[in-house]
């Protein structure tokens, strides 16, 4: 049986998103690799060369870093929540009510300033 010709998906953008999220959390490649039971080289290749991860590793990385896969698989579609919104949700979930009030007041001020600029 002949192999079906298909274009191979380029995981470079995904790898870059993982690298950015990992460095923003100040996690070393070694720490993440040890916790996920993968080699640091494998993670480096995913991040820097766009190596295709196994489905299990892909799943673990997107859930670990709250990455929206929609932006990679459906780049021309508006995702319900992109990666930044998912990561913001995670931060908000970890805040106290006092912190939520501060963020809400800040967001309202930003919205007012942006409305004035229109």
N, C-alpha and C positions, 0 to 999 in steps of 0.2 A: 504494500500500500504506500502510495506517495505521501510525502509530508505536505500538509496544507501550507501554502505560502502566506505568511502574515508579517506585518510590520511589527518589529519588536518595540515595546514601550521603552522610552528613555526615562530612567529613574533619576536623572541628575537633579531636577528641581526638587524631587522628594528628598534626596540625600542632603541637599543644601538646607532644606527646611528642618531636617533632623539635626544637622550640625548647629544651626542657629539656635534652635530650642535647647539643645544640650548645653551649649556655651552660655546661654542666658541664665540657665539654672546653675552655672558654674560646676557642672559635672564633668569629670575627666572621662576620656574615652575608656580608660582602664576600668574605672569604677562601673560604668555602664556595661562594659563587656563582661566583667566579673559577675554582675548581678543578673545578666541575661544568659550567662553560660555560652558566650560566643567569643571568638578571638578579637582582640583590638584591631587587627588587620582587616578582618571582615567588616567591622563597623566603619573603619577608615575608608574602605573601598566603596561602601554604600554611600557615605557622606561625600567623598571627593571624586569618585569615578562613576557614580550612578550605577553601581553593581545592583543587579536585581536581587533583593532579599527573598528568603523563603517566605511563604505566606504567614507562617507562625511569627517570624521575626518582624515582618511588615506590621502585623497586627499588634505585637508588643510595643513597637516603636510609636505607632500612631496613638495608642492608648496611653502610653507613658507620657508623651509630650502633647496630648490633646490636639493632634494635627487633623485637620479636615482633609480627607482624601478627595472630596469633590473637586477641589481646586486643581488637582492634578489630572483626574480622570475626565472631568467635564469643564475644561478651562473657559469655554464660551458660555457656560451657564452660570447664572447667579446662584451661588450656594446658599442654603438656608443659614448656615453659620460657617464662616471661614475660620481659618486657624486662629487668627488674632482674637476673634470673638469667643471661640472655645477656650482659649487660654485666659482671656479676661473673665469668663464665667468661672473658671477654676479658681482664679485669684479672689473673685468676689465671694465664692463659696467658703473661702478660708478666713474671711474678714468678720470682725465683730460688727454689731449694729452701729457702733460709733464710726467705724471705718466706712461702712456703707453710706452713712449720712454725709461724710466728707466727700466720697466719690460722687454721690448723687448731686451735691451742691456744685462740685467742680464741673460735672457733665452739663448741668443746666447752664452754668456760666459760659461754657464753651459753645453750647447751642445758641445762646443769645448773641454772642460775638460773631459767630458764623452767619447768623440770620441778618445781622447788621451789614455784613460784607456783601450780601447778595444784591 
